[in-house]
């Protein structure tokens, strides 16, 4: 009990770190809440009109492609992206400056007549989201109508005119909902998506800066010399440190779960697949505890620990999709990030919320696979810490 009290007392000396990371987390969440329109959800109406901001690149510039653009612009705002780099277009899509971008191939008129589905390529922040489905449906409807008039013997220019007349130069988009269902303006879901992913980054930083700092100080030569002349055995101190580390991690996880339930508990995704979010967050926290234990087993200067924490936390976050969705990252980078624990947490969280884009669909198999991988990472880190500790002890004896 005395060891536990001493451990908690040492953690209390690093409360500044807790406050800093809490402020970072809160500020991030407020930014996403304000950006996503959190709290603006309202009871559903049977049908609500909606329009989109669509970015486009017309490489064909034929009468057919111009007719399609005119059709889409009937009740949507169009933005010409011609001349912009691919990265710039992805940035606009990611930050929802445009709801989606479309690129019309230079052989568009020939490809649509042959049924080639590469005539138009799409890009949106959520590939299977409603905006992508609606925009693609509008384009497919236009192409089908145009091909019908072409098959009737009309010339392309006349077929375009008749197509636009047939569709009444109007591209309406509708959102359907069951009676009584709450339509989320995507503010809550967007916040939930990033809140759960940022927890991975924040929990690692807190564990490293608070508990890792305490363990490193406990392993210092000055503390070790005191232990040798005290009734406290080194084993008891190590066990207390490890237990305290994992208990603190679980407390962080419980706090995050409470925040999620308070802010997003009414979302349907929480009711149906919330278990996956909570399980993967728990395993992420356990893995972060194991990684902290491994790093703290080295003889590290406490002054360099903040720098090491930032390098690891920010590096893994950027490489694994915490800050930038995996769906917009280079495929090679995504494959390489599989060797980092953060990847296996993010891939599940993205597949559940999907609003930030996902490289895969959610399934219980994916959840189990990620849990197994995070368990393996945790076991490797714990085993590595034991080996490092024994090696250092052996070196001191020699």
URNORQUI-V175349 format. One record per helix or strand of 2 or more residues. SS is the DSSP state (H for helix, E for strand). FROM is the first residue (numbers start at 1). LEN is the number of residues. If there is no record, write none. Layout:
ss:SS from:FROM len:LEN
ss:SS from:FROM len:LEN
This chain:
ss:H from:2 len:11
ss:H from:15 len:22
ss:E from:42 len:2
ss:E from:47 len:4
ss:E from:53 len:6
ss:H from:63 len:10
ss:E from:77 len:4
ss:H from:86 len:9
ss:E from:100 len:5
ss:H from:108 len:7
ss:E from:120 len:4
ss:H from:130 len:22
ss:H from:156 len:11
ss:E from:173 len:4
ss:E from:182 len:2
ss:H from:187 len:32
ss:H from:221 len:8
ss:H from:234 len:31
ss:H from:268 len:29
ss:H from:302 len:19
ss:H from:326 len:3
ss:H from:331 len:9
ss:H from:341 len:13
ss:H from:364 len:34
